[in-house]
Amino acid sequence: MKFNVSRRTRSTALTLALATAGVAQAQGVDWRPFLSVTPVYQGEGDLDGGGDYSAQSAIVRMGVSGDLGHGNRAGVTLNYDYTDYSFSSPVRFGNVAPWNTVQRYGVSVPLSLGLSDGWSVGLAPSFDWFRENGADAGDAFTWGGIVSATKRFDNGNRLGFGMGVFDRIEETSVFPFLLVDWRINDRWRLVNPLPVGPTGPAGLELEYRFDIGWNVGLGAAWRNARFRLSNDGTVPNGIGEERGVPVFLRATHAFGDQMSLNLYAGFVTAGQLRVEDSSGNELSQADFDTAPLFGATFSARF
């Protein structure tokens, strides 16, 4: 049953992507490709009850976006995440690593429509697979979307609100969020640092711009990754979940209008790991102490 749903929604994702591309082509608008690559290292965090864990990740986003005119925009984004976990004597999980390598891959199709008086509405359906290596793809399907409304003021500032709804592997997640892009003055700006999606709302970041091509920001966000476990692991076809609050300092340098480099340093706090059975019933969990976090993002638009 789950596999049939997955196949149907895969077809829906492709249809939405092709429809978006068709609209842009019909309007005579060229796609603008983009790419971002982000390596991330999360250092050792001591687990409640004994043991510790760390993680190394690579996050890739690529796709196209187009301005359709009259305040309308459309795009297609391909998502890929790779995370390699390392556990040492995790007592709450029977001294055995609850999972090892986890991957996410999927597609989102954002669409924004301009209205009168500076208002715009957005819709961003997404379709993803979150799974440990060795898990069935048909049981690892996550789908849902974001709806939002944003007001653009005469000075260029934007404020908005939205709602995310996702079916996330035996769990439905619903959360409200704020959309902020507010320039306080020529130096200071308040923004959302991360995209809203199936791993949680975007958070907030306070940014300061220097005159030498650099800007820095201090931000925090809520992240929650939920994925299907391997068929041959300690909990076959179970569910793993990692949650926490990344708090970070960011430094960004732009290389012209098309490329930028972002450097991150910070920590993850209020963290928790948990394991559930295949139906979503909790089997074990462990909080983890504050863990260091480092990363870098290279972004390019063509």
C-alpha positions as CSV (number, residue, x, y, z in Angstrom):
1,M,0.0,0.0,0.0
2,K,2.8,2.4,0.9
3,F,4.7,1.6,-2.3
4,N,1.6,2.4,-4.4
5,V,1.3,5.8,-2.7
6,S,4.9,6.5,-3.3
7,R,4.6,5.6,-7.0
8,R,1.6,7.8,-7.4
9,T,3.2,10.8,-5.7
10,R,6.4,10.4,-7.7
11,S,4.3,10.8,-10.8
12,T,2.6,13.9,-9.2
13,A,6.0,15.4,-8.5
14,L,7.1,14.9,-12.1
15,T,3.9,16.3,-13.4
16,L,4.3,19.4,-11.2
17,A,7.9,19.9,-12.3
18,L,7.0,19.6,-16.0
19,A,4.0,21.9,-15.6
20,T,6.1,24.6,-14.0
21,A,8.7,24.3,-16.7
22,G,6.0,24.6,-19.3
23,V,4.6,27.7,-17.8
24,A,8.0,29.4,-17.7
25,Q,8.7,28.4,-21.3
26,A,5.3,29.6,-22.5
27,Q,6.0,33.0,-20.8
28,G,9.3,33.2,-22.7
29,V,11.3,33.2,-19.5
30,D,14.7,31.5,-19.3
31,W,15.4,29.2,-16.4
32,R,18.3,30.3,-14.2
33,P,20.2,27.2,-12.9
34,F,21.6,27.2,-9.4
35,L,23.8,24.9,-7.3
36,S,24.9,24.8,-3.6
37,V,27.2,22.3,-1.9
38,T,27.5,22.1,1.9
39,P,29.9,19.9,3.9
40,V,29.0,19.8,7.6
41,Y,30.7,18.3,10.6
42,Q,28.9,17.8,13.9
43,G,31.4,16.9,16.7
44,E,30.9,14.4,19.5
45,G,27.9,14.9,21.7
46,D,27.7,12.9,25.0
47,L,24.6,10.7,25.1
48,D,22.3,10.5,28.1
49,G,23.1,7.3,29.9
50,G,26.6,6.9,28.4
51,G,28.4,6.9,25.1
52,D,28.5,9.6,22.4
53,Y,28.0,10.2,18.7
54,S,29.1,12.5,15.9
55,A,28.1,13.0,12.2
56,Q,29.5,14.1,8.9
57,S,27.2,15.4,6.2
58,A,27.1,16.6,2.6
59,I,24.1,18.6,1.5
60,V,23.5,19.3,-2.2
61,R,20.8,21.5,-3.7
62,M,20.4,22.2,-7.5
63,G,17.7,23.3,-9.8
64,V,16.3,26.1,-11.8
65,S,14.2,29.2,-11.1
66,G,12.5,31.7,-13.3
67,D,10.8,35.1,-13.1
68,L,7.4,34.8,-14.9
69,G,6.7,38.5,-14.7
70,H,4.0,40.4,-12.8
71,G,5.5,39.2,-9.5
72,N,5.2,35.5,-10.3
73,R,8.1,33.0,-9.9
74,A,8.5,29.3,-10.3
75,G,11.2,26.7,-9.9
76,V,12.3,23.1,-9.4
77,T,14.8,22.1,-6.7
78,L,16.5,18.7,-6.4
79,N,17.5,17.8,-2.9
80,Y,20.2,15.4,-1.8
81,D,21.6,14.9,1.8
82,Y,24.2,12.3,2.9
83,T,25.0,11.8,6.6
84,D,27.5,9.3,8.0
85,Y,26.9,8.8,11.8
86,S,29.5,7.4,14.2
87,F,28.4,6.0,17.6
88,S,30.6,4.9,20.6
89,S,29.0,2.7,23.2
90,P,25.4,4.2,23.1
91,V,24.0,2.7,26.4
92,R,20.4,3.7,25.7
93,F,20.5,1.8,22.4
94,G,22.0,-1.4,23.8
95,N,25.6,-0.4,23.1
96,V,24.9,-0.8,19.4
97,A,24.7,2.0,16.8
98,P,21.0,2.6,16.1
99,W,21.8,3.6,12.5
100,N,24.8,4.3,10.3
101,T,24.6,6.1,6.9
102,V,21.4,8.0,6.1
103,Q,20.4,9.6,2.8
104,R,17.7,12.0,1.7
105,Y,16.8,12.6,-2.0
106,G,13.8,14.3,-3.5
107,V,12.3,17.3,-5.3
108,S,10.4,20.4,-4.5
109,V,8.5,22.7,-6.8
110,P,8.1,26.2,-5.4
111,L,5.6,28.6,-7.0
112,S,5.0,32.2,-6.0
113,L,2.1,34.3,-7.3
114,G,2.1,38.1,-7.0
115,L,-1.1,39.8,-5.9
116,S,-2.1,43.5,-5.4
117,D,-0.7,45.8,-2.7
118,G,2.6,44.0,-2.5
119,W,1.2,40.7,-1.4
120,S,2.2,37.4,-2.8
121,V,1.2,33.8,-2.0
122,G,3.5,30.8,-2.2
123,L,3.0,27.0,-2.6
124,A,5.9,24.6,-2.4
125,P,5.0,20.9,-2.6
126,S,7.9,18.5,-1.9
127,F,8.5,14.8,-2.3
128,D,11.4,13.1,-0.5
129,W,12.8,9.8,0.6
130,F,14.6,9.6,3.9
131,R,16.3,6.3,4.7
132,E,19.3,4.5,6.1
133,N,21.2,2.5,3.6
134,G,19.5,-0.9,3.3
135,A,15.9,0.4,4.0
136,D,13.1,0.0,1.5
137,A,12.6,3.2,-0.5
138,G,8.9,2.5,-0.7
139,D,8.7,2.7,3.1
140,A,10.8,5.9,3.4
141,F,8.6,8.3,1.5
142,T,7.9,11.8,2.9
143,W,5.6,14.3,1.2
144,G,3.8,17.5,2.0
145,G,4.1,21.2,1.3
146,I,4.4,24.8,2.4
147,V,1.8,27.5,1.9
148,S,2.6,31.1,2.7
149,A,1.6,34.7,2.3
150,T,4.1,37.5,2.2
151,K,3.8,41.3,2.2
152,R,6.4,43.4,0.4
153,F,6.6,47.0,1.7
154,D,7.7,50.1,-0.3
155,N,11.1,50.1,1.3
156,G,11.7,46.5,0.0
157,N,11.3,44.8,3.4
158,R,9.2,41.6,3.5
159,L,7.1,40.0,6.3
160,G,5.0,36.9,6.0
161,F,3.6,33.8,7.6
162,G,3.0,30.3,6.5
163,M,2.1,26.7,7.4
164,G,3.9,23.5,6.7
165,V,2.2,20.1,6.6
166,F,4.1,16.9,6.0
167,D,3.5,13.2,6.1
168,R,6.8,12.0,7.6
169,I,7.0,8.2,7.9
170,E,4.2,7.2,10.3
171,E,3.8,10.8,11.6
172,T,2.0,13.9,10.4
173,S,3.9,17.1,11.1
174,V,2.1,20.5,11.1
175,F,3.9,23.7,12.0
176,P,3.4,27.5,11.5
177,F,6.4,29.8,10.7
178,L,7.3,33.4,10.0
179,L,8.9,34.7,6.9
180,V,11.2,37.6,7.5
181,D,13.5,39.7,5.2
182,W,13.7,43.0,7.1
183,R,16.5,45.5,6.6
184,I,16.8,47.5,9.8
185,N,19.3,49.9,8.3
186,D,22.2,49.9,5.9
187,R,24.1,47.5,8.1
188,W,21.7,45.3,9.9
189,R,19.1,42.9,8.6
190,L,16.8,40.2,10.0
191,V,16.2,37.1,7.8
192,N,15.4,33.4,7.8
193,P,18.7,31.6,7.5
194,L,17.4,28.2,6.3
195,P,14.7,27.1,3.9
196,V,11.4,25.8,5.4
197,G,10.9,22.1,4.6
198,P,10.2,18.6,6.0
199,T,13.0,18.9,8.6
200,G,11.3,22.0,10.2
201,P,10.8,25.8,10.1
202,A,13.4,28.2,9.0
203,G,14.5,30.0,12.2
204,L,15.9,33.5,12.4
205,E,19.3,35.2,11.8
206,L,20.5,38.7,12.5
207,E,23.0,39.8,9.8
208,Y,25.6,42.6,9.7
209,R,27.1,43.9,6.5
210,F,30.7,45.2,6.2
211,D,32.1,47.4,3.4
212,I,34.7,44.8,2.3
213,G,32.4,42.3,0.6
214,W,31.7,40.3,3.8
215,N,28.7,40.0,6.0
216,V,28.2,38.0,9.2
217,G,25.2,36.6,10.9
218,L,24.1,35.0,14.2
219,G,21.2,32.6,14.0
220,A,19.3,29.6,15.2
221,A,16.8,27.1,13.8
222,W,14.9,24.0,14.7
223,R,15.8,20.9,12.8
224,N,14.2,17.4,12.9
225,A,15.2,14.6,10.6
226,R,13.1,11.4,10.5
227,F,14.1,8.4,8.4
228,R,13.4,4.7,7.8
229,L,15.9,2.3,9.3
230,S,17.6,-0.6,7.5
231,N,15.9,-3.9,7.1
232,D,18.9,-5.7,8.6
233,G,19.6,-3.4,11.5
234,T,18.8,-3.7,15.2
235,V,15.2,-2.6,14.6
236,P,14.4,-3.8,11.1
237,N,12.3,-1.4,9.1
238,G,12.1,0.9,12.2
239,I,12.3,4.7,12.3
240,G,15.1,6.9,13.5
241,E,14.9,10.5,14.4
242,E,17.4,13.2,15.2
243,R,16.3,16.6,16.5
244,G,18.0,19.7,17.9
245,V,18.5,23.4,17.7
246,P,21.6,24.5,15.7
247,V,23.0,27.9,16.9
248,F,25.6,29.3,14.6
249,L,27.8,32.2,13.5
250,R,28.0,32.7,9.8
251,A,30.5,34.7,7.6
252,T,29.7,35.2,3.9
253,H,31.8,36.5,1.0
254,A,30.2,37.2,-2.4
255,F,32.2,36.7,-5.6
256,G,30.2,39.0,-7.8
257,D,26.5,38.5,-8.3
258,Q,26.6,34.8,-9.1
259,M,28.8,33.0,-6.5
260,S,29.2,33.1,-2.7
261,L,31.0,31.3,0.1
262,N,29.4,30.8,3.6
263,L,31.4,29.7,6.6
264,Y,29.6,28.4,9.7
265,A,30.7,27.7,13.3
266,G,28.4,26.9,16.2
267,F,26.8,24.2,18.2
268,V,23.7,22.0,18.4
269,T,21.7,22.1,21.6
270,A,18.5,20.6,23.0
271,G,19.3,17.5,21.0
272,Q,17.7,14.1,21.1
273,L,17.9,10.8,19.2
274,R,15.1,8.2,19.2
275,V,14.3,4.9,17.7
276,E,10.7,3.7,16.9
277,D,9.4,0.4,15.6
278,S,8.0,0.2,12.0
279,S,4.6,1.6,13.2
280,G,6.0,4.6,14.9
281,N,5.9,3.3,18.5
282,E,8.9,4.6,20.6
283,L,11.4,2.0,21.7
284,S,14.3,4.0,23.0
285,Q,15.6,7.5,23.1
286,A,18.6,9.5,24.4
287,D,19.2,13.2,24.8
288,F,22.7,14.4,23.8
289,D,24.8,17.2,25.3
290,T,25.7,20.3,23.3
291,A,27.8,19.3,20.3
292,P,30.1,21.6,18.1
293,L,29.0,22.3,14.5
294,F,31.1,23.5,11.6
295,G,30.2,23.9,7.9
296,A,30.7,25.7,4.6
297,T,28.4,26.4,1.7
298,F,29.4,27.2,-1.8
299,S,26.6,28.6,-3.9
300,A,26.4,29.6,-7.6
301,R,23.8,30.9,-10.0
302,F,24.4,30.7,-13.7
